Amino acid sequence: MVLPTSTLAPPGAPPRTAHLPGWAGEFFLVAGLTAGALAIRLPHLMLVPGFSDEYKEMLVSFEVARGARFPLVSTQCYLGSFFNYLLGAIFLLFGPSFTAARMTVTVLGALTVPLAYWLGKETEDRPTGVATALLMLTSFTHITNGHIAWVNCTTPFFATGAFLLFTLALKRSSGRLLVAAGFCYGLALQTHPTTLPAAPALALAFLHAGLFPRSADRSTPLRIWLRSPWPYAALLAAVLAYGNVIAYNVLHPTAAGRSTGRTTRISWPTVASVPTSWDSRAGAPSS
């Protein structure tokens, strides 16, 4: 039997070995990190930590789902309402419950792990990405806080996404990715004002990348960036994404003084007041 010449290796060539294509290996790595993150975070979802006043944000989200109100901010004047609209959509799909609220935050927390991998990989290399993802995957604080249905428990997801888009924009000289990074950063700012100190850090990173461009990353010199509309569009996107919080505080300048902060304990009768099922005919909760 004579084999086709296309299957014969040239003389002196090393033997061929089967291997996965690069994209397949990347897919299985990211899928494994995501599955591992979920496997670590799902146990004791409804037990650890105990319920606190997360019901307040759930009630706002429930009112959004019913169409009873469309707030600009959440339970505090410095927290945007984006999470409430997201959770309201979840309530419409699966019904209002503590499980749905905590599961939403947990899934976003698990998805932060592959985002951390991509961020580390794009910043340095694949081993750095894997190390970054493993640190996020096993972070005790990120796991336990990721069980609470607070908007600020989603901050790592949106902040990591913004940093990843920003890094990709600089490496690929992509104005569209820079605008997307600005918008995602605005959403991260909605989740908690502690992301505000990242703004000057991002500005310095942008200036450094522009003043010292690396040809390997296809970086764009600063003077070219500043002559294009993209940096200004990115700033506008960040302002628009945070615009509802800005608008609320402009319309209610004394709201900050009335913020009472979150409590750490609630009574079970208060918890029981949160709707557990959805009556689509009456548009009201039933227990």
C-alpha positions as CSV (number, residue, x, y, z in Angstrom):
1,M,0.0,0.0,0.0
2,V,1.4,3.4,-1.0
3,L,0.5,6.3,1.2
4,P,-0.3,9.7,-0.5
5,T,2.7,11.9,-0.7
6,S,0.9,14.6,1.3
7,T,1.0,12.3,4.4
8,L,4.7,11.7,4.2
9,A,7.1,13.8,6.3
10,P,10.1,15.3,4.5
11,P,13.4,13.5,5.2
12,G,15.0,14.6,8.5
13,A,11.8,16.3,9.7
14,P,10.8,15.7,13.4
15,P,7.8,13.4,13.9
16,R,4.5,15.1,13.9
17,T,2.6,15.2,17.2
18,A,-1.1,15.8,17.7
19,H,-1.9,19.1,19.5
20,L,-4.9,21.4,19.9
21,P,-5.1,24.5,17.9
22,G,-4.2,27.7,19.8
23,W,-7.8,28.9,19.9
24,A,-9.0,25.5,21.2
25,G,-6.5,25.5,24.0
26,E,-7.5,29.0,24.9
27,F,-11.2,28.1,24.9
28,F,-10.7,25.1,27.3
29,L,-8.5,27.2,29.6
30,V,-11.1,29.9,29.9
31,A,-13.9,27.4,30.2
32,G,-12.0,25.6,33.0
33,L,-11.3,28.8,34.9
34,T,-15.0,29.8,34.6
35,A,-16.2,26.4,35.7
36,G,-13.8,26.4,38.6
37,A,-14.9,29.8,39.7
38,L,-18.6,28.7,39.7
39,A,-17.8,25.5,41.5
40,I,-16.1,27.4,44.3
41,R,-18.7,30.1,44.6
42,L,-22.0,28.2,44.3
43,P,-21.7,26.2,47.6
44,H,-23.4,27.9,50.6
45,L,-24.7,30.6,48.3
46,M,-27.7,31.3,50.5
47,L,-26.0,30.7,53.8
48,V,-22.6,32.5,53.7
49,P,-22.7,35.3,54.6
50,G,-26.0,35.8,56.3
51,F,-28.6,38.1,54.9
52,S,-28.2,41.8,55.6
53,D,-29.9,44.8,54.1
54,E,-29.4,43.6,50.5
55,Y,-33.2,43.3,50.5
56,K,-33.3,47.1,50.0
57,E,-31.7,47.0,46.6
58,M,-33.9,44.0,45.8
59,L,-37.0,46.0,46.5
60,V,-35.8,48.8,44.3
61,S,-35.2,46.2,41.5
62,F,-38.6,44.7,42.1
63,E,-40.3,48.1,41.7
64,V,-38.3,48.5,38.4
65,A,-39.6,45.1,37.2
66,R,-43.2,46.1,38.0
67,G,-42.7,49.4,36.2
68,A,-43.6,51.2,39.4
69,R,-40.6,53.5,39.3
70,F,-37.5,54.1,37.2
71,P,-34.9,55.5,39.6
72,L,-31.7,57.3,38.6
73,V,-29.8,55.9,41.7
74,S,-30.1,52.9,43.9
75,T,-30.3,53.0,47.7
76,Q,-27.7,55.7,48.0
77,C,-27.1,58.8,46.1
78,Y,-23.6,57.7,45.0
79,L,-24.8,54.3,43.7
80,G,-26.1,54.1,40.2
81,S,-29.3,52.3,39.3
82,F,-27.8,50.2,36.5
83,F,-27.7,47.1,38.7
84,N,-31.3,47.6,39.7
85,Y,-32.4,47.5,36.1
86,L,-30.3,44.5,35.4
87,L,-31.7,42.7,38.5
88,G,-35.2,43.9,37.5
89,A,-34.8,42.1,34.2
90,I,-33.7,39.0,36.0
91,F,-36.8,39.2,38.2
92,L,-39.0,39.4,35.2
93,L,-37.4,36.3,33.7
94,F,-37.0,34.1,36.8
95,G,-39.2,35.7,39.4
96,P,-38.2,37.9,42.3
97,S,-36.3,36.0,45.0
98,F,-33.1,36.1,47.1
99,T,-31.8,33.2,45.1
100,A,-32.1,35.1,41.8
101,A,-30.5,38.2,43.2
102,R,-27.5,36.3,44.8
103,M,-27.1,34.1,41.7
104,T,-26.8,37.2,39.5
105,V,-24.0,38.6,41.6
106,T,-22.3,35.2,41.9
107,V,-22.3,34.6,38.1
108,L,-20.8,38.1,37.5
109,G,-18.2,37.3,40.1
110,A,-17.3,34.0,38.4
111,L,-17.0,35.8,35.0
112,T,-14.5,38.2,36.6
113,V,-12.0,35.3,36.8
114,P,-11.6,34.8,33.0
115,L,-11.6,38.6,32.6
116,A,-8.7,38.7,35.1
117,Y,-6.9,36.1,33.0
118,W,-7.3,38.1,29.8
119,L,-6.1,41.2,31.5
120,G,-3.0,39.6,32.9
121,K,-2.3,37.9,29.5
122,E,-2.7,41.2,27.6
123,T,-0.6,43.1,30.1
124,E,2.3,40.6,30.1
125,D,1.9,37.0,28.9
126,R,-0.2,33.8,29.5
127,P,1.5,32.6,32.7
128,T,0.8,36.1,34.2
129,G,-2.8,35.8,33.1
130,V,-3.1,32.3,34.7
131,A,-1.6,33.5,37.9
132,T,-3.9,36.6,38.0
133,A,-6.9,34.4,37.3
134,L,-6.0,31.9,40.1
135,L,-5.6,34.8,42.6
136,M,-9.1,36.0,41.7
137,L,-10.5,32.5,41.6
138,T,-9.4,31.7,45.2
139,S,-9.9,35.1,46.8
140,F,-11.9,34.5,49.9
141,T,-13.2,38.1,50.0
142,H,-14.3,38.0,46.4
143,I,-16.0,34.7,47.0
144,T,-17.9,35.6,50.1
145,N,-18.8,39.2,49.0
146,G,-19.8,37.8,45.7
147,H,-22.7,36.1,47.4
148,I,-24.3,39.4,48.5
149,A,-26.8,41.1,46.3
150,W,-25.2,44.5,46.7
151,V,-24.4,46.6,43.7
152,N,-20.8,47.2,44.9
153,C,-20.3,43.4,44.9
154,T,-20.3,43.6,41.1
155,T,-17.5,46.3,41.1
156,P,-14.7,43.8,40.3
157,F,-16.5,42.6,37.2
158,F,-17.1,46.0,35.7
159,A,-13.7,47.4,36.8
160,T,-11.8,44.5,35.4
161,G,-13.7,44.7,32.1
162,A,-12.9,48.4,31.9
163,F,-9.2,47.8,32.5
164,L,-9.1,44.9,29.9
165,L,-10.8,47.0,27.2
166,F,-8.4,49.9,28.0
167,T,-5.3,47.7,27.7
168,L,-6.6,46.2,24.4
169,A,-7.3,49.7,23.1
170,L,-3.7,50.9,23.7
171,K,-2.1,47.7,22.4
172,R,-4.2,47.6,19.2
173,S,-4.5,51.4,18.8
174,S,-8.3,50.9,18.7
175,G,-10.4,54.0,19.3
176,R,-13.6,52.0,19.5
177,L,-12.2,49.8,22.2
178,L,-11.1,53.0,24.0
179,V,-14.6,54.3,23.9
180,A,-15.9,50.9,25.2
181,A,-13.4,51.1,28.0
182,G,-14.7,54.6,29.0
183,F,-18.3,53.4,29.0
184,C,-17.4,50.3,31.0
185,Y,-15.5,52.4,33.5
186,G,-18.6,54.6,33.9
187,L,-20.6,51.5,34.8
188,A,-17.9,50.5,37.3
189,L,-18.2,54.0,38.8
190,Q,-21.9,53.4,39.2
191,T,-21.3,50.4,41.4
192,H,-19.1,52.3,43.9
193,P,-17.2,55.5,44.0
194,T,-14.1,53.7,45.2
195,T,-13.3,53.1,41.5
196,L,-12.8,56.9,41.1
197,P,-9.0,56.8,42.0
198,A,-8.5,54.5,39.0
199,A,-9.3,57.5,36.7
200,P,-5.9,59.3,37.2
201,A,-4.1,56.0,37.0
202,L,-5.8,55.3,33.6
203,A,-4.9,58.8,32.5
204,L,-1.2,58.3,33.4
205,A,-1.2,54.9,31.7
206,F,-2.6,56.5,28.6
207,L,0.0,59.3,28.6
208,H,2.8,56.8,29.2
209,A,1.7,54.5,26.4
210,G,1.5,57.5,24.1
211,L,4.8,59.0,25.0
212,F,6.7,55.7,25.0
213,P,4.9,53.6,22.3
214,R,6.0,50.1,21.7
215,S,6.1,49.0,18.1
216,A,5.4,45.4,19.1
217,D,2.0,46.4,20.5
218,R,1.2,48.7,17.6
219,S,0.9,51.6,20.1
220,T,-0.1,55.0,18.8
221,P,2.0,58.1,19.7
222,L,0.3,60.5,22.0
223,R,0.2,63.4,19.4
224,I,-1.8,61.1,17.0
225,W,-4.2,60.1,19.8
226,L,-4.9,63.7,20.8
227,R,-5.6,64.7,17.2
228,S,-8.2,62.0,16.9
229,P,-11.7,62.1,18.4
230,W,-11.4,58.9,20.3
231,P,-9.9,60.0,23.7
232,Y,-12.6,62.7,23.9
233,A,-15.3,60.2,22.9
234,A,-14.1,57.8,25.6
235,L,-14.4,60.6,28.2
236,L,-17.9,61.4,27.0
237,A,-18.8,57.7,27.1
238,A,-17.7,57.5,30.7
239,V,-19.7,60.6,31.6
240,L,-22.8,59.2,29.8
241,A,-22.5,55.8,31.6
242,Y,-22.3,57.7,34.9
243,G,-24.7,60.4,33.8
244,N,-27.7,59.2,35.8
245,V,-25.8,59.5,39.1
246,I,-24.6,63.0,38.1
247,A,-28.1,64.0,37.1
248,Y,-29.6,62.9,40.4
249,N,-27.1,64.7,42.5
250,V,-27.4,67.9,40.4
251,L,-31.2,67.7,40.9
252,H,-30.9,66.8,44.6
253,P,-27.8,68.6,45.8
254,T,-28.5,67.8,49.5
255,A,-29.1,64.1,49.0
256,A,-25.6,63.1,50.1
257,G,-26.4,64.5,53.6
258,R,-29.5,62.3,53.9
259,S,-27.7,59.1,53.0
260,T,-28.0,56.8,56.0
261,G,-25.7,54.0,55.0
262,R,-26.4,50.3,55.1
263,T,-27.3,48.4,58.2
264,T,-25.7,45.1,59.1
265,R,-28.7,43.2,60.5
266,I,-32.3,42.9,59.6
267,S,-35.2,41.1,61.1
268,W,-36.7,38.0,59.5
269,P,-40.2,39.7,59.2
270,T,-38.4,42.3,57.0
271,V,-36.8,39.6,54.9
272,A,-40.1,37.9,54.5
273,S,-41.5,41.0,53.0
274,V,-39.4,40.5,49.9
275,P,-41.5,38.8,47.2
276,T,-40.7,35.2,46.5
277,S,-42.8,34.6,43.4
278,W,-44.3,36.5,40.5
279,D,-47.9,36.9,39.7
280,S,-47.8,38.1,36.1
281,R,-51.6,38.5,36.0
282,A,-51.8,40.9,38.9
283,G,-48.3,42.4,38.5
284,A,-47.8,41.9,42.2
285,P,-45.8,39.5,44.4
286,S,-47.3,36.5,46.0
287,S,-45.7,34.4,48.7
